[in-house]
Amino acid sequence: MIDAAINADPKFGFRNCIGSALLTVRDHWLPLVSAAFLREFVSLLVGCIVFALFVDWRGWNLVVAFVVRCLMWSALQAGYLKFCMSLCEDKVQWNELFSGFRSCFQMLIATICIWFTVGFGLVFFVVPGLFVAVRFSLSGFALVDQNLGALRSLATSHRMIKGFAWCATGVLLIYCLGAWLLGLVAGMLEPLMVISLCTLYKHIKMREEGR
């Protein structure tokens, strides 16, 4: 079934996507892991600092710290996606990791929309949740690459993924299966998933531009 992606475009499919991503991860595994670690560590550290500064707020400091942590994570996630897009071109640009602060609100809104709709779909049926996850899987790249708003990036991802849905489905299923089998260790698969989706996004964009 995953091979249907190859039929959609004879020159590109699931195997091409994963194969290209594996090469990128192999060549740049240390920057990838380091960037992902910094994203989580810095956002958590900022949240902890805010929690300590507002400790007299009697519980509200936890809410404030959580909101700040989410905003910081969203900013770093936007930068992380830019960083990964540069890695796909064999460029290691660390400044990209901290270049997503202008997109933090839009990234946070897009992330909330995705998790809400995916979660809603998974509560009732697994298939609708997976369908939404696949359709919106390229939204983050569209948001940071084309400077789109949250809702516009979701719509763009939904449009771009047509014809390549099985390719994205294969990537997400590998990550989900790894999470089920490996638990917390599945975090090691995140760089492969992100680079695979990044490769897919770049291919679709170049195809639409006629290159």
N, C-alpha and C positions, 0 to 999 in steps of 0.2 A: 504493500500500500504506500509505503514511503517513496517507492520508486516512481510514484505518480508525479512527484516533483520534477523528476528528470524528464518525464514526458511533456511537462508544461514548458520546458526549455531544454532542448537537447544538449546545450552547452553548459548547463549548470543544474545541480540538484543536491539532494541531501549528502551524497558521498563527497561531492566537490566542496560543499560547505564545511563539513566536518574535517575533511582532509586538509583544506587550507587553514582552518582554525587550529588544528593540531600542530601544523608547522609553525604558526605564529606563537602559540603557547610554548612550544618546545624552545624556540629561539629567544623568547622574552619572558620566561616563566618567573624569574626573580622580580623584574619591574612590575609584572601583573600582580603577583602575590603581595608585594610591598605596597602597591597602590591600594589594593583592596583592604589590607590591614590598616593603612593610614586612614582610609575613609571611616572605618568602624571605630578605630582608636580615638581619632581626633573628635569625632562627633560625640562619642561617649564621654571623653574627657571634658569637653565643653559643657555637656549636660550635668556632669558631676560638680563642676565648678559653680554653675548657676544654682544647683541644689544647695550647695554649701553657703553661697552668698545670701540666699533667701530662706535660710533655715528657720528664721523667726516667723515665717508666714503660716506656720501651723498646718502643714499639709498641702497648702497651695504651692509651696516651693516645688513639690513633686510634679504638679501639673505644669508649672512654668518650665521646669527643667526638661520635662518630656517634650513640650512644644519646641523649646530651643534646640534640643537634641534632634528632633525630626527635621527642623529647618536646616540645621548644620549638615545633617546626613544628606538631605536633598541637594544642597549646594555641592557637596563633595561627590554625590552620585552623578550630577550633571558633569562635573569635572572629570570624574572617572570614565564616563562614556566618551568624552572628548579624548581622553588619554588613550583609551582602547582604539578609537578610530585612527589615531596617529600611529599606534603600534601596528595596525593592519597595513600601514604603508612603511613599516620598518623604521619608524621614527619614535624615539623615546623622548617625550617632551614633558618633563615633570611640572612645568608651569601650568600645563593644561589641567592638572588635578585640582588646582585652586582657582580655576577660571570660571566656575559655574555659579557664583553667588548671585549674579543677575537673574539666573534662571531658577533660583531655589523655590520661590513660591509656585511657579508654574509646574516644576518637577514634583513638588509636594502634592499639588492638586491632582496632577495626572496619576501619581502613585496611589493616592486615596481612591480615585475613581476606579482604577484597575483592581485594587484589592477588594473594594466593596462589591464590584460586579462579579469578579471571579469567585469571591467568597459566597455571594448570594447564589451563584450558579452551582457551586459545590455542595451547598446545604441541601438542595433539592435533588439535583442530578449531577453526576460527575461530568458528563459530556458538555452541557452548556458552560460550565466553568472552564473547561479546557478550551472550548471554542473561543471564549472571550480572551483567555490568556494568549492564545495563538494570534488572534486578530489584533491585539494591542501590543504584541511583543516587540514591535519596532518603534513604538511611540517615543521612547526615550531618545533614541538616535535622531529621529525626526525633529524632536524638540530642540536639542542642542545644535544640530547641524544646520537646520533651516530657521532657527530662532522663532519657533512657533509657540503659540499659547498652548495650554494644557489640552483643551478640548479639540483644538485644531490638530494637534499632534496625534491624538487618538484616532481622529478621522483619517488622517494621512496614513497612519499605520494600517488601518482597516482597508484602505484603498490599495496600498502597495503590496500587501500580503496576498492579494488575489492571484491565484496561479502558483503560489509558492507556499500554500498553507501546510502541505504535508512535510515540506522541508523544515519549517519552524516547529511543527508538531513533533517531528523526530528529535530535534534538539531539546525541546522542553521535556519530552518523555525520558530521554537519557538522564537529564538532571533530576527529574522526579523519581525515577527508578533508583538512581544513586542515593538520593535522600532517604528513600525507603530502606535500602539495603545497608547504607553506611551511617545514617544518622547525621551527627554533627560533622563528621568527616566529609560530608557531601559539599561542604563549603569549598573544598579543593576543586570541585567540578565547576564552580561558578565562573572562573576565568574562561574555561572552555565554552560554556554556554554563552557568555557575553560576546566573546570573540566570534563565535559561530553566527550569532544574530547580527553582529556588526558586519561580518563578511556578506551575509545575505542582504542586509540593508544597502551596502555599497554596490553590490551587484545589481539590485533592482533599480537603484537610482541611476546608475550608469546606463542601464538598459532603457530607462525612460528618457534619458537625455540623448539616446541614440549613439552612445560611444561604444 
